Amino acid sequence: MIKYFISSLALLFPSYVTAQDSTYTELNIEQGCTLIKETVEGTSASYQCQGFENYPVYWTFGDLREFVRFGYISDSASYYETFAEWNYVNTTIEWRLDNGIPFATILRWFIDNVDPVTGSVDPAMRGQVLVVSRVANTPSEQSCMVGLVDARANADANVLAREVADGMARKFNCGSDLIQYYGDVGRYAPSPP
C-alpha cells in the first residue's frame, strides 16, 4: 500500500474541521429521478434526482461508467468526472451540513478491475472508493470531486472521508485543484480522475 497523505486533517485545516452534521438520502433511479437526456441507442442517459431537501443530484451513465454531481448546477455546466475503470455508485449519499446547508457529499463508488490474466472483471478485485464531492449552492458554482478515500485500505474510511469533506470541500476549486487520495491506498483503487 502507498501512503498518500496523513489523516490528521484537523492539524492542517483547523478553521474548517468543526463538528458538522450529516444526513443521508437514497439515490433511486427508478422512483426518484427524472430523465433529462438519453442517446438514441440508450447507451447513455442523464437524470435529475431528488437529493437533500431541494438540492438535486445529477446522475449520468455511459460507457460502463457513472458521473454524479450535486446541487444547483446551471444547465450549461458540463463539468463531469469519473474514473477510467468501469464503475458504478452506491445508492446512499451522505450530505455534510453546516447550519443545515450542504457543502459536501460522500458517496461510495465501486470500481470493476479487470484481471490481467483472464481479461475479465473479477469481483475479488473490485475497488471501493469514498468520493468526497463539493455541492454547488448556486448555479454559478461547480460540483466536483474533492478527495478520495480507499474504503478497502482504510479501516476508518468513513471518518477520514468526513475529515476530508470538512477540511477541503468549501475551499476546493473545481477544475484547477488536484483531486487526491487521503489515507492508505491499496492495489484496487483507481487513479484519480
N, CA and C atoms as an extended XYZ file, in Angstrom:
579
Properties=species:S:1:pos:R:3:atomname:S:1:resname:S:1:resid:I:1 pbc="F F F"
N         0.818       -1.182        0.000 N   MET     1
C         0.000        0.000        0.000 CA  MET     1
C         0.865        1.250        0.000 C   MET     1
N         0.318        2.304       -0.563 N   ILE     2
C         1.023        3.581       -0.633 CA  ILE     2
C         0.344        4.542        0.332 C   ILE     2
N         1.123        5.268        1.083 N   LYS     3
C         0.574        6.279        1.985 CA  LYS     3
C         0.601        7.609        1.246 C   LYS     3
N        -0.580        8.129        0.845 N   TYR     4
C        -0.639        9.355        0.073 CA  TYR     4
C        -0.646       10.608        0.947 C   TYR     4
N        -1.235       10.527        2.132 N   PHE     5
C        -1.452       11.734        2.896 CA  PHE     5
C        -1.716       11.357        4.344 C   PHE     5
N        -1.268       12.172        5.284 N   ILE     6
C        -1.580       11.897        6.680 CA  ILE     6
C        -3.045       12.210        6.928 C   ILE     6
N        -3.669       11.453        7.810 N   SER     7
C        -5.099       11.632        8.028 CA  SER     7
C        -5.424       12.650        9.102 C   SER     7
N        -4.444       13.297        9.653 N   SER     8
C        -4.703       14.284       10.701 CA  SER     8
C        -5.010       15.638       10.084 C   SER     8
N        -6.156       15.738        9.422 N   LEU     9
C        -6.534       16.976        8.758 CA  LEU     9
C        -6.861       18.085        9.743 C   LEU     9
N        -7.201       17.727       10.972 N   ALA    10
C        -7.521       18.744       11.964 CA  ALA    10
C        -6.329       19.661       12.202 C   ALA    10
N        -5.109       19.137       12.086 N   LEU    11
C        -3.921       19.962       12.264 CA  LEU    11
C        -3.670       20.862       11.061 C   LEU    11
N        -4.070       20.388        9.875 N   LEU    12
C        -3.820       21.146        8.658 CA  LEU    12
C        -4.893       22.195        8.374 C   LEU    12
N        -6.124       21.908        8.770 N   PHE    13
C        -7.240       22.788        8.456 CA  PHE    13
C        -8.063       23.089        9.701 C   PHE    13
N        -7.494       23.712       10.731 N   PRO    14
C        -8.219       23.896       11.985 CA  PRO    14
C        -9.471       24.740       11.854 C   PRO    14
N        -9.512       25.704       10.943 N   SER    15
C       -10.690       26.555       10.841 CA  SER    15
C       -11.853       25.852       10.152 C   SER    15
N       -11.580       24.774        9.417 N   TYR    16
C       -12.642       24.082        8.713 CA  TYR    16
C       -13.112       22.832        9.428 C   TYR    16
N       -12.285       22.241       10.251 N   VAL    17
C       -12.652       20.998       10.894 CA  VAL    17
C       -13.353       21.320       12.202 C   VAL    17
N       -14.667       21.328       12.137 N   THR    18
C       -15.503       21.551       13.309 CA  THR    18
C       -16.558       20.465       13.332 C   THR    18
N       -17.345       20.458       14.378 N   ALA    19
C       -18.408       19.462       14.473 CA  ALA    19
C       -19.474       19.790       13.431 C   ALA    19
N       -19.570       18.995       12.397 N   GLN    20
C       -20.560       19.167       11.344 CA  GLN    20
C       -21.622       18.086       11.511 C   GLN    20
N       -22.711       18.258       10.803 N   ASP    21
C       -23.783       17.276       10.824 CA  ASP    21
C       -23.792       16.505        9.516 C   ASP    21
N       -24.339       15.301        9.575 N   SER    22
C       -24.565       14.511        8.369 CA  SER    22
C       -26.029       14.138        8.280 C   SER    22
N       -26.501       14.055        7.056 N   THR    23
C       -27.808       13.491        6.786 CA  THR    23
C       -27.650       12.602        5.556 C   THR    23
N       -28.584       11.697        5.343 N   TYR    24
C       -28.437       10.697        4.289 CA  TYR    24
C       -29.668       10.682        3.394 C   TYR    24
N       -29.435       10.490        2.091 N   THR    25
C       -30.517       10.300        1.137 CA  THR    25
C       -30.188        9.086        0.280 C   THR    25
N       -31.210        8.569       -0.381 N   GLU    26
C       -31.044        7.423       -1.273 CA  GLU    26
C       -31.151        7.873       -2.724 C   GLU    26
N       -30.283        7.348       -3.554 N   LEU    27
C       -30.325        7.581       -4.994 CA  LEU    27
C       -31.124        6.440       -5.608 C   LEU    27
N       -32.366        6.738       -5.997 N   ASN    28
C       -33.264        5.728       -6.542 CA  ASN    28
C       -33.641        6.135       -7.957 C   ASN    28
N       -32.941        5.596       -8.930 N   ILE    29
C       -33.117        5.997      -10.325 CA  ILE    29
C       -34.532        5.697      -10.820 C   ILE    29
N       -35.102        4.564      -10.431 N   GLU    30
C       -36.423        4.173      -10.916 CA  GLU    30
C       -37.547        5.032      -10.342 C   GLU    30
N       -37.411        5.481       -9.085 N   GLN    31
C       -38.528        6.179       -8.443 CA  GLN    31
C       -38.260        7.646       -8.143 C   GLN    31
N       -37.018        8.037       -7.952 N   GLY    32
C       -36.759        9.401       -7.507 CA  GLY    32
C       -36.061       10.272       -8.518 C   GLY    32
N       -36.070        9.887       -9.803 N   CYS    33
C       -35.308       10.639      -10.804 CA  CYS    33
C       -36.142       10.924      -12.043 C   CYS    33
N       -35.786       11.990      -12.727 N   THR    34
C       -36.432       12.386      -13.976 CA  THR    34
C       -35.393       12.350      -15.086 C   THR    34
N       -35.733       11.698      -16.178 N   LEU    35
C       -34.829       11.616      -17.326 CA  LEU    35
C       -34.668       12.993      -17.948 C   LEU    35
N       -33.416       13.409      -18.140 N   ILE    36
C       -33.110       14.699      -18.776 CA  ILE    36
C       -32.744       14.492      -20.239 C   ILE    36
N       -31.892       13.499      -20.490 N   LYS    37
C       -31.383       13.278      -21.849 CA  LYS    37
C       -30.984       11.817      -21.997 C   LYS    37
N       -31.238       11.273      -23.191 N   GLU    38
C       -30.857        9.888      -23.465 CA  GLU    38
C       -30.420        9.788      -24.918 C   GLU    38
N       -29.404        8.970      -25.175 N   THR    39
C       -28.985        8.753      -26.554 CA  THR    39
C       -29.999        7.845      -27.238 C   THR    39
N       -30.028        7.895      -28.548 N   VAL    40
C       -30.975        7.081      -29.319 CA  VAL    40
C       -30.764        5.602      -29.032 C   VAL    40
N       -29.531        5.190      -28.916 N   GLU    41
C       -29.231        3.782      -28.685 CA  GLU    41
C       -29.468        3.361      -27.242 C   GLU    41
N       -29.664        4.324      -26.338 N   GLY    42
C       -29.861        4.011      -24.924 CA  GLY    42
C       -28.583        3.630      -24.204 C   GLY    42
N       -27.428        3.958      -24.808 N   THR    43
C       -26.157        3.593      -24.176 CA  THR    43
C       -25.713        4.602      -23.129 C   THR    43
N       -26.337        5.771      -23.113 N   SER    44
C       -26.040        6.755      -22.073 CA  SER    44
C       -27.292        7.570      -21.797 C   SER    44
N       -27.374        8.073      -20.573 N   ALA    45
C       -28.524        8.884      -20.185 CA  ALA    45
C       -28.143        9.734      -18.989 C   ALA    45
N       -28.868       10.839      -18.825 N   SER    46
C       -28.682       11.731      -17.690 CA  SER    46
C       -30.007       11.908      -16.971 C   SER    46
N       -29.956       11.943      -15.646 N   TYR    47
C       -31.145       12.084      -14.814 CA  TYR    47
C       -30.931       13.177      -13.780 C   TYR    47
N       -32.022       13.840      -13.411 N   GLN    48
C       -32.029       14.719      -12.250 CA  GLN    48
C       -32.810       13.998      -11.166 C   GLN    48
N       -32.190       13.857       -9.994 N   CYS    49
C       -32.769       13.059       -8.920 CA  CYS    49
C       -32.971       13.902       -7.664 C   CYS    49
N       -33.851       13.424       -6.805 N   GLN    50
C       -34.089       14.083       -5.527 CA  GLN    50
C       -32.899       13.853       -4.611 C   GLN    50
N       -32.390       14.928       -4.025 N   GLY    51
C       -31.287       14.831       -3.080 CA  GLY    51
C       -31.738       15.268       -1.704 C   GLY    51
N       -30.923       16.032       -1.027 N   PHE    52
C       -31.261       16.568        0.288 CA  PHE    52
C       -32.130       17.813        0.104 C   PHE    52
N       -33.325       17.796        0.706 N   GLU    53
C       -34.285       18.885        0.583 CA  GLU    53
C       -34.428       19.275       -0.880 C   GLU    53
N       -34.129       20.519       -1.246 N   ASN    54
C       -34.287       20.952       -2.642 CA  ASN    54
C       -33.003       20.847       -3.460 C   ASN    54
N       -31.974       20.245       -2.897 N   TYR    55
C       -30.709       20.106       -3.619 CA  TYR    55
C       -30.775       18.880       -4.519 C   TYR    55
N       -30.712       19.062       -5.843 N   PRO    56
C       -30.788       17.911       -6.737 CA  PRO    56
C       -29.474       17.145       -6.841 C   PRO    56
N       -29.596       15.924       -7.325 N   VAL    57
C       -28.459       15.077       -7.662 CA  VAL    57
C       -28.561       14.807       -9.157 C   VAL    57
N       -27.472       15.011       -9.876 N   TYR    58
C       -27.430       14.720      -11.304 CA  TYR    58
C       -26.615       13.458      -11.515 C   TYR    58
N       -27.265       12.438      -12.068 N   TRP    59
C       -26.631       11.129      -12.271 CA  TRP    59
C       -26.629       10.829      -13.762 C   TRP    59
N       -25.468       10.485      -14.278 N   THR    60
C       -25.307       10.180      -15.695 CA  THR    60
C       -24.550        8.861      -15.823 C   THR    60
N       -24.923        8.058      -16.815 N   PHE    61
C       -24.154        6.850      -17.100 CA  PHE    61
C       -23.839        6.788      -18.591 C   PHE    61
N       -22.740        6.137      -18.897 N   GLY    62
C       -22.335        5.929      -20.276 CA  GLY    62
C       -21.025        5.179      -20.321 C   GLY    62
N       -20.899        4.276      -21.270 N   ASP    63
C       -19.665        3.517      -21.468 CA  ASP    63
C       -19.245        2.777      -20.193 C   ASP    63
N       -20.215        2.203      -19.484 N   LEU    64
C       -19.999        1.416      -18.264 CA  LEU    64
C       -19.348        2.235      -17.144 C   LEU    64
N       -19.619        3.539      -17.153 N   ARG    65
C       -19.116        4.439      -16.118 CA  ARG    65
C       -20.239        5.373      -15.682 C   ARG    65
N       -20.124        5.881      -14.455 N   GLU    66
C       -21.131        6.791      -13.943 CA  GLU    66
C       -20.497        8.125      -13.560 C   GLU    66
N       -21.318        9.160      -13.558 N   PHE    67
C       -20.913       10.526      -13.227 CA  PHE    67
C       -21.977       11.076      -12.283 C   PHE    67
N       -21.582       11.750      -11.212 N   VAL    68
C       -22.545       12.290      -10.262 CA  VAL    68
C       -22.129       13.701       -9.864 C   VAL    68
N       -23.117       14.623       -9.859 N   ARG    69
C       -22.895       15.993       -9.410 CA  ARG    69
C       -24.036       16.375       -8.471 C   ARG    69
N       -23.797       17.372       -7.632 N   PHE    70
C       -24.737       17.692       -6.564 CA  PHE    70
C       -25.003       19.182       -6.480 C   PHE    70
N       -26.266       19.547       -6.308 N   GLY    71
C       -26.627       20.930       -6.023 CA  GLY    71
C       -27.207       21.670       -7.204 C   GLY    71
N       -27.196       22.993       -7.076 N   TYR    72
C       -27.819       23.887       -8.054 CA  TYR    72
C       -26.850       24.176       -9.185 C   TYR    72
N       -26.843       23.302      -10.160 N   ILE    73
C       -25.917       23.396      -11.278 CA  ILE    73
C       -26.663       23.991      -12.461 C   ILE    73
N       -26.055       24.951      -13.143 N   SER    74
C       -26.716       25.567      -14.295 CA  SER    74
C       -26.825       24.554      -15.431 C   SER    74
N       -27.788       24.784      -16.311 N   ASP    75
C       -27.988       23.889      -17.455 CA  ASP    75
C       -26.766       23.853      -18.364 C   ASP    75
N       -25.983       24.927      -18.368 N   SER    76
C       -24.819       24.990      -19.258 CA  SER    76
C       -23.582       24.320      -18.652 C   SER    76
N       -23.666       23.930      -17.379 N   ALA    77
C       -22.493       23.307      -16.740 CA  ALA    77
C       -22.215       21.959      -17.389 C   ALA    77
N       -20.981       21.737      -17.765 N   SER    78
C       -20.627       20.480      -18.435 CA  SER    78
C       -19.403       19.847      -17.788 C   SER    78
N       -19.288       20.007      -16.482 N   TYR    79
C       -18.120       19.508      -15.762 CA  TYR    79
C       -18.429       18.116      -15.217 C   TYR    79
N       -17.888       17.075      -15.847 N   TYR    80
C       -18.146       15.706      -15.444 CA  TYR    80
C       -16.840       15.031      -15.066 C   TYR    80
N       -16.904       14.177      -14.034 N   GLU    81
C       -15.724       13.420      -13.614 CA  GLU    81
C       -16.129       11.979      -13.326 C   GLU    81
N       -15.264       11.082      -13.713 N   THR    82
C       -15.433        9.681      -13.374 CA  THR    82
C       -14.054        9.035      -13.429 C   THR    82
N       -14.007        7.754      -13.150 N   PHE    83
C       -12.746        7.017      -13.194 CA  PHE    83
C       -12.594        6.357      -14.555 C   PHE    83
N       -11.354        6.096      -14.956 N   ALA    84
C       -11.100        5.446      -16.243 CA  ALA    84
C       -11.648        4.017      -16.241 C   ALA    84
N       -11.583        3.354      -15.095 N   GLU    85
C       -12.078        1.983      -14.979 CA  GLU    85
C       -13.615        1.977      -14.990 C   GLU    85
N       -14.195        0.857      -15.410 N   TRP    86
C       -15.644        0.705      -15.321 CA  TRP    86
C       -16.045        0.868      -13.862 C   TRP    86
N       -17.167        1.533      -13.637 N   ASN    87
C       -17.551        1.811      -12.260 CA  ASN    87
C       -19.048        2.020      -12.124 C   ASN    87
N       -19.504        2.009      -10.883 N   TYR    88
C       -20.892        2.355      -10.561 CA  TYR    88
C       -20.930        2.836       -9.116 C   TYR    88
N       -21.977        3.595       -8.792 N   VAL    89
C       -22.054        4.211       -7.467 CA  VAL    89
C       -23.042        3.468       -6.580 C   VAL    89
N       -22.851        3.621       -5.286 N   ASN    90
C       -23.766        3.095       -4.281 CA  ASN    90
C       -25.025        3.974       -4.274 C   ASN    90
N       -26.031        3.573       -3.554 N   THR    91
C       -27.277        4.333       -3.538 CA  THR    91
C       -27.393        5.282       -2.347 C   THR    91
N       -26.548        5.150       -1.337 N   THR    92
C       -26.633        6.007       -0.151 CA  THR    92
C       -25.666        7.173       -0.275 C   THR    92
N       -26.208        8.384       -0.173 N   ILE    93
C       -25.406        9.607       -0.241 CA  ILE    93
C       -25.378       10.233        1.148 C   ILE    93
N       -24.174       10.502        1.659 N   GLU    94
C       -24.031       11.244        2.906 CA  GLU    94
C       -23.799       12.710        2.555 C   GLU    94
N       -24.638       13.590        3.105 N   TRP    95
C       -24.527       15.034        2.898 CA  TRP    95
C       -23.923       15.641        4.151 C   TRP    95
N       -22.843       16.384        4.004 N   ARG    96
C       -22.239       17.110        5.126 CA  ARG    96
C       -22.861       18.501        5.180 C   ARG    96
N       -23.349       18.872        6.354 N   LEU    97
C       -24.097       20.109        6.536 CA  LEU    97
C       -23.396       21.045        7.504 C   LEU    97
N       -23.496       22.321        7.231 N   ASP    98
C       -23.039       23.364        8.142 CA  ASP    98
C       -24.236       24.281        8.365 C   ASP    98
N       -24.781       24.273        9.575 N   ASN    99
C       -26.011       25.020        9.889 CA  ASN    99
C       -27.142       24.671        8.929 C   ASN    99
N       -27.260       23.388        8.592 N   GLY   100
C       -28.338       22.908        7.737 CA  GLY   100
C       -28.114       23.091        6.255 C   GLY   100
N       -26.989       23.682        5.854 N   ILE   101
C       -26.679       23.912        4.437 CA  ILE   101
C       -25.637       22.901        3.986 C   ILE   101
N       -25.938       22.112        2.940 N   PRO   102
C       -24.946       21.122        2.482 CA  PRO   102
C       -23.781       21.786        1.755 C   PRO   102
N       -22.576       21.321        2.053 N   PHE   103
C       -21.386       21.830        1.369 CA  PHE   103
C       -20.589       20.703        0.733 C   PHE   103
N       -20.870       19.443        1.121 N   ALA   104
C       -20.133       18.307        0.555 CA  ALA   104
C       -20.992       17.057        0.632 C   ALA   104
N       -20.645       16.093       -0.213 N   THR   105
C       -21.260       14.770       -0.138 CA  THR   105
C       -20.162       13.722       -0.083 C   THR   105
N       -20.539       12.557        0.418 N   ILE   106
C       -19.659       11.391        0.413 CA  ILE   106
C       -20.452       10.252       -0.207 C   ILE   106
N       -19.910        9.672       -1.254 N   LEU   107
C       -20.591        8.602       -1.978 CA  LEU   107
C       -19.594        7.499       -2.298 C   LEU   107
N       -19.982        6.264       -2.027 N   ARG   108
C       -19.129        5.106       -2.309 CA  ARG   108
C       -19.261        4.717       -3.779 C   ARG   108
N       -18.111        4.591       -4.425 N   TRP   109
C       -18.045        4.138       -5.809 CA  TRP   109
C       -17.414        2.746       -5.826 C   TRP   109
N       -17.917        1.893       -6.696 N   PHE   110
C       -17.369        0.554       -6.886 CA  PHE   110
C       -16.628        0.537       -8.218 C   PHE   110
N       -15.416        0.019       -8.185 N   ILE   111
C       -14.535        0.018       -9.356 CA  ILE   111
C       -14.346       -1.413       -9.837 C   ILE   111
N       -14.723       -1.678      -11.085 N   ASP   112
C       -14.561       -3.010      -11.670 CA  ASP   112
C       -13.177       -3.136      -12.292 C   ASP   112
N       -12.293       -3.788      -11.580 N   ASN   113
C       -10.945       -4.019      -12.089 CA  ASN   113
C       -10.900       -5.315      -12.885 C   ASN   113
N       -10.166       -5.290      -13.973 N   VAL   114
C       -10.048       -6.447      -14.859 CA  VAL   114
C        -8.827       -7.265      -14.461 C   VAL   114
N        -9.027       -8.554      -14.312 N   ASP   115
C        -7.929       -9.470      -14.014 CA  ASP   115
C        -7.026       -9.535      -15.247 C   ASP   115
N        -5.732       -9.217      -15.106 N   PRO   116
C        -4.850       -9.215      -16.275 CA  PRO   116
C        -4.643      -10.598      -16.884 C   PRO   116
N        -4.861      -11.636      -16.109 N   VAL   117
C        -4.676      -12.999      -16.618 CA  VAL   117
C        -5.883      -13.444      -17.438 C   VAL   117
N        -7.098      -13.248      -16.895 N   THR   118
C        -8.311      -13.715      -17.569 CA  THR   118
C        -8.903      -12.676      -18.514 C   THR   118
N        -8.599      -11.387      -18.272 N   GLY   119
C        -9.188      -10.328      -19.086 CA  GLY   119
C       -10.626      -10.027      -18.720 C   GLY   119
N       -11.103      -10.606      -17.624 N   SER   120
C       -12.486      -10.403      -17.177 CA  SER   120
C       -12.507       -9.616      -15.874 C   SER   120
N       -13.653       -8.991      -15.605 N   VAL   121
C       -13.839       -8.305      -14.330 CA  VAL   121
C       -13.873       -9.352      -13.228 C   VAL   121
N       -13.101       -9.132      -12.183 N   ASP   122
C       -13.016      -10.071      -11.067 CA  ASP   122
C       -13.606       -9.403       -9.823 C   ASP   122
N       -14.739       -9.907       -9.296 N   PRO   123
C       -15.346       -9.307       -8.101 CA  PRO   123
C       -14.400       -9.246       -6.907 C   PRO   123
N       -13.456      -10.173       -6.815 N   ALA   124
C       -12.495      -10.155       -5.708 CA  ALA   124
C       -11.543       -8.962       -5.812 C   ALA   124
N       -11.436       -8.390       -7.003 N   MET   125
C       -10.552       -7.256       -7.231 CA  MET   125
C       -11.321       -5.930       -7.276 C   MET   125
N       -12.608       -5.969       -6.929 N   ARG   126
C       -13.433       -4.762       -7.002 CA  ARG   126
C       -12.949       -3.725       -5.997 C   ARG   126
N       -12.661       -2.541       -6.489 N   GLY   127
C       -12.260       -1.440       -5.622 CA  GLY   127
C       -13.469       -0.748       -5.023 C   GLY   127
N       -13.262       -0.113       -3.882 N   GLN   128
C       -14.305        0.688       -3.244 CA  GLN   128
C       -13.669        2.004       -2.809 C   GLN   128
N       -14.175        3.087       -3.349 N   VAL   129
C       -13.617        4.400       -3.063 CA  VAL   129
C       -14.716        5.314       -2.542 C   VAL   129
N       -14.468        5.958       -1.407 N   LEU   130
C       -15.369        7.003       -0.927 CA  LEU   130
C       -14.957        8.292       -1.617 C   LEU   130
N       -15.881        8.849       -2.394 N   VAL   131
C       -15.606       10.069       -3.142 CA  VAL   131
C       -16.267       11.243       -2.418 C   VAL   131
N       -15.446       12.196       -2.041 N   VAL   132
C       -15.941       13.436       -1.434 CA  VAL   132
C       -16.120       14.443       -2.560 C   VAL   132
N       -17.329       15.015       -2.647 N   SER   133
C       -17.624       15.992       -3.702 CA  SER   133
C       -18.109       17.298       -3.103 C   SER   133
N       -17.867       18.342       -3.825 N   ARG   134
C       -18.352       19.670       -3.452 CA  ARG   134
C       -19.796       19.817       -3.932 C   ARG   134
N       -20.641       20.467       -3.135 N   VAL   135
C       -22.025       20.740       -3.504 CA  VAL   135
C       -22.116       22.167       -4.025 C   VAL   135
N       -22.757       22.347       -5.172 N   ALA   136
C       -22.973       23.685       -5.726 CA  ALA   136
C       -24.180       24.304       -5.025 C   ALA   136
N       -23.959       25.403       -4.331 N   ASN   137
C       -25.047       26.081       -3.624 CA  ASN   137
C       -25.726       27.155       -4.471 C   ASN   137
N       -25.140       27.501       -5.621 N   THR   138
C       -25.746       28.432       -6.572 CA  THR   138
C       -25.421       27.924       -7.975 C   THR   138
N       -26.200       28.329       -8.992 N   PRO   139
C       -25.903       27.887      -10.358 CA  PRO   139
C       -24.549       28.346      -10.883 C   PRO   139
N       -23.955       29.351      -10.269 N   SER   140
C       -22.643       29.810      -10.734 CA  SER   140
C       -21.500       28.970      -10.167 C   SER   140
N       -21.790       28.111       -9.199 N   GLU   141
C       -20.769       27.244       -8.618 CA  GLU   141
C       -20.704       25.923       -9.367 C   GLU   141
N       -19.632       25.188       -9.153 N   GLN   142
C       -19.460       23.862       -9.743 CA  GLN   142
C       -19.545       22.800       -8.660 C   GLN   142
N       -19.998       21.648       -9.036 N   SER   143
C       -19.918       20.466       -8.188 CA  SER   143
C       -18.845       19.581       -8.788 C   SER   143
N       -17.924       19.114       -7.958 N   CYS   144
C       -16.831       18.302       -8.477 CA  CYS   144
C       -16.278       17.418       -7.364 C   CYS   144
N       -15.482       16.440       -7.761 N   MET   145
C       -14.786       15.605       -6.783 CA  MET   145
C       -13.713       16.430       -6.092 C   MET   145
N       -13.593       16.219       -4.788 N   VAL   146
C       -12.633       16.960       -3.975 CA  VAL   146
C       -11.508       16.057       -3.486 C   VAL   146
N       -11.863       14.868       -3.000 N   GLY   147
C       -10.888       13.950       -2.443 CA  GLY   147
C       -11.404       12.528       -2.473 C   GLY   147
N       -10.468       11.586       -2.336 N   LEU   148
C       -10.777       10.161       -2.432 CA  LEU   148
C       -10.212        9.432       -1.227 C   LEU   148
N       -10.973        8.448       -0.735 N   VAL   149
C       -10.516        7.590        0.357 CA  VAL   149
C       -10.753        6.147       -0.068 C   VAL   149
N        -9.696        5.349       -0.079 N   ASP   150
C        -9.808        3.940       -0.435 CA  ASP   150
C       -10.490        3.208        0.720 C   ASP   150
N       -11.727        2.776        0.502 N   ALA   151
C       -12.508        2.141        1.572 CA  ALA   151
C       -12.008        0.745        1.907 C   ALA   151
N       -11.297        0.112        1.002 N   ARG   152
C       -10.744       -1.223        1.288 CA  ARG   152
C        -9.443       -1.131        2.068 C   ARG   152
N        -8.726       -0.028        1.941 N   ALA   153
C        -7.402        0.079        2.555 CA  ALA   153
C        -7.400        0.807        3.899 C   ALA   153
N        -8.504        1.461        4.257 N   ASN   154
C        -8.566        2.241        5.489 CA  ASN   154
C        -9.712        1.759        6.367 C   ASN   154
N        -9.381        1.284        7.569 N   ALA   155
C       -10.408        0.798        8.487 CA  ALA   155
C       -11.353        1.913        8.918 C   ALA   155
N       -10.858        3.139        8.965 N   ASP   156
C       -11.655        4.293        9.380 CA  ASP   156
C       -12.030        5.162        8.184 C   ASP   156
N       -12.359        4.534        7.064 N   ALA   157
C       -12.578        5.256        5.808 CA  ALA   157
C       -13.677        6.303        5.912 C   ALA   157
N       -14.785        6.002        6.563 N   ASN   158
C       -15.882        6.965        6.666 CA  ASN   158
C       -15.481        8.184        7.491 C   ASN   158
N       -14.772        7.943        8.586 N   VAL   159
C       -14.306        9.053        9.426 CA  VAL   159
C       -13.338        9.924        8.641 C   VAL   159
N       -12.419        9.296        7.942 N   LEU   160
C       -11.443       10.027        7.151 CA  LEU   160
C       -12.126       10.837        6.040 C   LEU   160
N       -13.128       10.249        5.381 N   ALA   161
C       -13.853       10.969        4.318 CA  ALA   161
C       -14.564       12.199        4.882 C   ALA   161
N       -15.108       12.092        6.087 N   ARG   162
C       -15.743       13.267        6.710 CA  ARG   162
C       -14.714       14.345        7.012 C   ARG   162
N       -13.517       13.950        7.439 N   GLU   163
C       -12.457       14.929        7.692 CA  GLU   163
C       -12.068       15.646        6.398 C   GLU   163
N       -11.977       14.889        5.313 N   VAL   164
C       -11.644       15.488        4.017 CA  VAL   164
C       -12.757       16.453        3.602 C   VAL   164
N       -14.011       16.028        3.740 N   ALA   165
C       -15.141       16.890        3.376 CA  ALA   165
C       -15.113       18.186        4.177 C   ALA   165
N       -14.951       18.068        5.484 N   ASP   166
C       -14.992       19.247        6.349 CA  ASP   166
C       -13.786       20.157        6.146 C   ASP   166
N       -12.646       19.575        5.796 N   GLY   167
C       -11.428       20.358        5.665 CA  GLY   167
C       -11.148       20.884        4.278 C   GLY   167
N       -11.745       20.268        3.235 N   MET   168
C       -11.343       20.606        1.875 CA  MET   168
C       -12.462       21.143        0.984 C   MET   168
N       -13.692       20.678        1.161 N   ALA   169
C       -14.735       20.917        0.158 CA  ALA   169
C       -15.058       22.382       -0.075 C   ALA   169
N       -15.137       23.165        0.975 N   ARG   170
C       -15.565       24.556        0.816 CA  ARG   170
C       -14.541       25.429        0.105 C   ARG   170
N       -13.277       25.065        0.182 N   LYS   171
C       -12.264       25.910       -0.457 CA  LYS   171
C       -11.676       25.282       -1.717 C   LYS   171
N       -12.178       24.127       -2.127 N   PHE   172
C       -11.658       23.430       -3.296 CA  PHE   172
C       -12.123       24.140       -4.561 C   PHE   172
N       -11.188       24.366       -5.497 N   ASN   173
C       -11.506       24.999       -6.781 CA  ASN   173
C       -11.649       23.937       -7.861 C   ASN   173
N       -12.893       23.710       -8.281 N   CYS   174
C       -13.157       22.726       -9.329 CA  CYS   174
C       -12.441       23.131      -10.610 C   CYS   174
N       -11.780       22.179      -11.225 N   GLY   175
C       -11.106       22.424      -12.486 CA  GLY   175
C        -9.652       22.842      -12.363 C   GLY   175
N        -9.240       23.340      -11.187 N   SER   176
C        -7.845       23.744      -11.042 CA  SER   176
C        -7.132       23.008       -9.902 C   SER   176
N        -7.824       22.731       -8.793 N   ASP   177
C        -7.198       21.973       -7.710 CA  ASP   177
C        -7.166       20.491       -8.062 C   ASP   177
N        -6.121       19.805       -7.614 N   LEU   178
C        -5.955       18.386       -7.938 CA  LEU   178
C        -6.723       17.506       -6.970 C   LEU   178
N        -7.414       16.520       -7.521 N   ILE   179
C        -8.093       15.506       -6.708 CA  ILE   179
C        -7.029       14.516       -6.263 C   ILE   179
N        -7.010       14.181       -4.973 N   GLN   180
C        -6.005       13.245       -4.485 CA  GLN   180
C        -6.595       12.312       -3.442 C   GLN   180
N        -5.833       11.256       -3.161 N   TYR   181
C        -6.208       10.303       -2.117 CA  TYR   181
C        -5.750       10.811       -0.757 C   TYR   181
N        -6.498       10.420        0.264 N   TYR   182
C        -6.145       10.674        1.658 CA  TYR   182
C        -6.144        9.331        2.374 C   TYR   182
N        -5.148        9.089        3.206 N   GLY   183
C        -5.020        7.802        3.877 CA  GLY   183
C        -4.249        6.818        3.023 C   GLY   183
N        -4.388        5.543        3.348 N   ASP   184
C        -3.702        4.479        2.612 CA  ASP   184
C        -4.416        4.192        1.295 C   ASP   184
N        -3.654        3.790        0.317 N   VAL   185
C        -4.201        3.455       -0.997 CA  VAL   185
C        -3.742        2.061       -1.366 C   VAL   185
N        -4.696        1.170       -1.608 N   GLY   186
C        -4.392       -0.215       -1.941 CA  GLY   186
C        -4.331       -0.452       -3.442 C   GLY   186
N        -4.101       -1.686       -3.801 N   ARG   187
C        -3.876       -2.040       -5.210 CA  ARG   187
C        -5.135       -1.989       -6.074 C   ARG   187
N        -6.331       -1.972       -5.458 N   TYR   188
C        -7.560       -1.982       -6.253 CA  TYR   188
C        -8.179       -0.606       -6.413 C   TYR   188
N        -7.511        0.408       -5.894 N   ALA   189
C        -8.015        1.778       -6.023 CA  ALA   189
C        -7.627        2.329       -7.395 C   ALA   189
N        -8.555        3.039       -8.045 N   PRO   190
C        -8.235        3.619       -9.360 CA  PRO   190
C        -7.399        4.877       -9.222 C   PRO   190
N        -6.805        5.281      -10.312 N   SER   191
C        -6.101        6.559      -10.338 CA  SER   191
C        -7.125        7.691      -10.231 C   SER   191
N        -6.771        8.809       -9.612 N   PRO   192
C        -7.715        9.933       -9.541 CA  PRO   192
C        -8.107       10.397      -10.937 C   PRO   192
N        -9.340       10.872      -11.083 N   PRO   193
C        -9.783       11.395      -12.398 CA  PRO   193
C        -8.947       12.580      -12.847 C   PRO   193
